[in-house]
């Protein structure tokens, strides 16, 4: 049985970034990835400005930016067809960074290849069968019909929202009430401005749209809907006409779709937050969506994953007692995730809430926000270090006047 310092289960953004970071620091790292070939699925492809800073801290920003990234320095937003604001993120955000978008499979190939170049051992097409704690922390996995085992000082679950490592580690998952479905599709030949991310909201119907250009006419387009609406799941080619109609109804110019065509599958998924309190125990740490799956409406998932990687790697570097380091990571993770979740919830309540109470909330708050944009908490773009306290909540909802 081969011994490693770190075994990551999952070779996506979190697993690959951690593997490269730890291998660069001299650790023996094994990455176990189920997928042999990365294909397009509807997943996060956005680094918000504070996530770009996390990538810089890990030494990954230039790699992502120069090889696969596309800059979106401008954010435009509309509510019920009326412009709310237009912001140059490089000048109006504390972080002074744009949003970076990329094609998810290209990101996976890029980072996993660089992890291997740094010295990590990468096994593809592997099905992990279990994690066993005890005197020796062991991972069992099936590699082409042959079951193998490896041991590690630390096992990291980077295996996404349906994490098996989370279950094997005995972590308890908490989940918010179901609120929204989120549908996305990659489109080619869609002539949206290539320097701008555009959000559109129709709270009367609980609908929203995002367009994230990736360059050369390629755009990841999203439609979000309230879970209790009659929109239902938008899934597969048969739903494309409905997806386009909803987008146009939200204010996306109809001529954008005249020559556009789907470049990947249309799929919907539940946008509900779920999380683990304190994602470390008995030598097993969870990062990224395995630790906390945030509502994709506000685009925090990829940045939170990189923050997890940075905080965990730094904790391990500072303390030879990896159990103590793991607990320090988990404490820091919880603080950041709950700051992000709190502010995301405020945005959801104000911009997507349905019903008379939500209408009254908007009637009070939106004119104040239009007159004073500093009332908008910038945690989703500037990071969870901007703590969403009671004063910030009252200013956002206009309860201070």
N, C-alpha and C positions, 0 to 999 in steps of 0.2 A: 504494500500500500504506500503510495507516494505521499509525502508530507509537504504541505504548503503553509505559508503564513496566512493567506487570504484565499478563500474560494468565493467567487461571485456566481450566483445562480441567476442567469440572465445577462445577455450581452448587448442590451440597448444602451441608451444614453447614460444612465446611472451606472450600470455594471461595467461598461467599457471605459467610462471616464475614471471610475475608481481604480480599475485594473491598470490603466496607464499611469495614473498618479502614484499608486503604490509601487508599481514596477520601477518607475523612474527613481523612487526613493530606496530602491534596493530590496524590496519585498519579493518573496516567491508567491506568484499569483496564478491561480487557475480560473479560467472563465468557462462556464458551462452554458451553452446557448442551444436552444431547441432547434432554431430555424437554420436550415442550410443556405437558403437564398432569401434575402430580404425583399419583400414585395410591398406594394402600396396598400395601406389600410388607412382608415380615418383615425389619425393619431396626432398628438401635438407636434407642431412644426414651427413654434414661435419662441424666441427668446426675447422677453421684454427687457427694457433697459437695465434693470437691476440684475437680471440673469446674465446679461452681457458682462457685467462687472464680475459676477461669480466665475464666468468662463475665463476672464482675464486672470483672476486670482489662481486658477488652476493651470494657467498656461495653455488654454485651449481656444481662446478667442480668435487669434490669428488663423489657426488651423480651420475653424469653422467658417469664419468670415471670408477668408481668401479662397478656400477650395470649394465650398458649397453654399455659402451664405448670400443673402440678398437683403440690402438695407431698406427699411421703411422709416424715414425720419419724421413723416407727417402722420398725424392721427386726426381724421375728421369724423364727426359724429352727428347724427340726426335723430330727432325725436318726433314721431308722427309727421315725417316729411319736412320738418323745420330744422334748419341747421342749429345745433347746440354750440359747437365750438370747432375750431381748427387749431391744432397745436403743433409746433415744431418741437419734437421731443428733445432735440439736442440743445435747445435754449431754454425751455420752460420746465424741464425736470432737473432735480438735483443731481441725478446721475449723469446728465449730459451725454446720453447714448441714444441711438436709434433702436427700433425693434429690428431683430434679425430673423428672417424666415429661411427655411431650407426644405428640401425634399427629404422626408424622414428616412427612407431606405438609404439614400446617399449619406446621411449623417451616420447611420449605423455602420455602414461599410467603412467610412472614414475613421471613426473613432475606434472601432474594433481592430482595424488594421494597424492603427497607431499604437494600440495597447500591445499588440503582438510584436511590433517593432521595438517597443520599450522592454520586451523580455517576458511579458505575460504568456502563459500557455493557454491557447484558445482551442476549445473542442466544440465543433459545430455538429448539428444533427444529434444532439444528446438529449435523452429524456431522464431527468433527475427523478429518482424513485423515493428518496427520503433523506432526511437529516437526522442523525442520532447524536444526542448529547451524552455527556458522561465524562469519564476520565479522559477519553480522546474524542474530540468532535469529528464526526465522520459523515461524509456525503456518499450516497450510493447512486449510481447512474448507469443507464443502459446506453451503450455505444455500439450501434449496429448489431444488436442481439447479444452482446457480451456485457454482463454486469460487472462494473468495476467499482472500487472504493478509493477515496482519497481523504486524508485528514487535514485539518487546518487549525490554526489558532483562532480564526474568526471566519464564520460563514455569513455572507451578506446576501439577503434576499433582494434581488433587483428584478424580480419576475412579474412586475406589473400589478394591476388592480385585482386580478384573480389569483394572487400569490399563493403558491403551494407552500413555500417556505414559511409564510405567515401561519398557515395551519399547522405545519409540522412543529413549529416553534412554540405552539400553544398561546399565540397572541389572540386577544379578543378584539374583534372589529366593531367599531361604532359607526352608525350611519344616520345621516340627517333624513328627515321626511322627504319623500320623492316630490320633486318640484317640476323638473323640466327634462325634455328630450333634446338632443343636440345632433343634427344631421350635417354631414359634410361630404364634399366631393372635390376631387382635383379636376380642373378644367383647363384646356388649352384654347388659345385664340380668343381669350376674353380681354378686351381692351381697357381694363381699369387702369388708372394712373399708377405707374410702377413704383412710385416713391411714397405711396399712401396706403395706410390701412384704414378701412372705412367701416364704421359700425352704424347700424340703423335699428331703432327700437320703436315698436308699436305696443305700448303697455295695455291698450284697450283690449287687444287680442292675445296678449302674452307672447308676442312674437319678436324676434330679433334676427339680424343678419350681420355677418362679418365677411369682408373680403380681404384676403392676405395675398397680395401678389408675390410671386417667387421669381419674377424676371422672364423676359422673352414671351410674354403673353400667357404665362402659366399662373393660375390663381387657385388657391384653396378657398372655396366658398362654403359658408356655413349658414344654416337656418336653425334657430332654436325656437322651441315651442313649449308652452305650458303643458305639463303632463296630463292635465285634465281637459285639454282642448280636444277638438275633433280632428286635429291634424294627424295625430298618430305617428307611427314610425314611417319615415321616408327611407325606403330600402330597395336597392336594385334599380335597373333600367326603367322598369314600369313606373317608378315614382319620379323620374326626372322632370317630366312636364309639370307636375305639382310643385316640385322644388323650385323650378324657374318661376312659376306663377307666384309663389309666395315671396320669392326674392323681389320680383318686380313690384308686387303689392307693397313691399316695405320700402320701395324707393330706388332700388337698383335699376339703372336705365335699361329699358327693354332691349335697346340695340346692342348692349353688351353681349347678349346671348345669340345674336343673329348668326354668327359664324362659330360660336363657341361649341366645344364638344368635350364630353367627359373623357378624362385621361386615366381614370381609375374608378373604383366602385363607389356608389352612393350608399352610405350606411348611417344608421342612427344608433345612438347609445344613451344610456341613462346618465344624466349629468349630475347626479347626486353625490355630495361629499361623503366619503367614508374614510376612517382613519383608525390608527392604533395609538393609544396613549403609551408613551414611553417605548419606542420601537427597538429595544435591546433587552435581551435576557439570555443567560446561559450560553454565551458565546455566539449568539445569533443576532445580527443587526438587520433591520429593514430600511431600505432607502427608496426614494421616488414614490411611485404609485403604490408599491407594496406597503409603504409606511403610511401614506396619506394620499388619497385621490381627491384632488380639488375640482370644483366645478369648472369645466373647460371654457365656459362663457367668458371668463376673465383672464385666461391664458397664463396661469401661474405654474402649471405642472412641470414644464421643462426647467424653469428657473429654480423651483423648489428642489428638483432632483439634483441639480448641480450644487446647490447650497448644501444638501445632505452630504454629497461626496466631499466637498471641501471641509465641512465641519468634522466629519468622521475621520478623514485622512489626517487632518491637523491634530485631532485628539489622540490618534494612535501614535503620531510622531512625537507628541509631547510627554507621553506617559508610557513607560514600559509595562505597566499593569493594564493590559488591554481590557480587562473587565471594568476597571474604573473608567477607562477612556470611553468604553461603549456606553456607560451610563451618562457620562458627560455629554456625549453626542446626543443621546435620546432626550435629555433635558433641553438642550439647545434647539433640537428639531421641534419639540412640542411648542416652545415659545414662538418660533417663527411661523409654524403652520397655523397656529390659532390666531396670530395677528393677521395672517393672510385670509383665513377663512372668515374672520369677523368683518373685515372690510369688504370682501366679496359679497357677504350677506347684505351689507348696507347697499351696495350697488344694485343687487338683485331686488331688494325691497323697493328701492326708489324707481328704478328704470323698467322693471319687469313685473312688479306686483300687480295683481288683478283684483278689482273690486272697489267699492266706494271708499273704504279707508285708504287704500293705496292712491286713489284719485285725489283725495284730500291732501295726502302727504305731498304729492307732486305739485298740487296747486300752491301749497305753501313754500316748498323748497326751490322749485325750478327757477322762478324769477330771481331769487337771491343768488343762486348759483350763476345765472347768466350775468348778473351785475358784478359778482365777485368770484371768479373761478378758483381763488385760493380756498374757498369753502370745500372744494372737492378733495378728499383725502387721497394722496398719491401713492399709498402703499402698493397697489397693484403694479405700478410702473417704477417706483423708486425703492421698493423692498420692505420686508417685514420689520426692519429696524425703525420704520416710522410707525410708532405704536398707535393703534386706533383707540384712544381713550375717550372718556365720556364727553369731554369738551369738543373733540373732533366729531363725534356722533351728532351732538346737538347743532353744531355749525352746519354739517352736511344736510341735515333734515330741516334746517331753519327753525329750530326750537329755541334759539337764543335771542329771538327778537319778539 
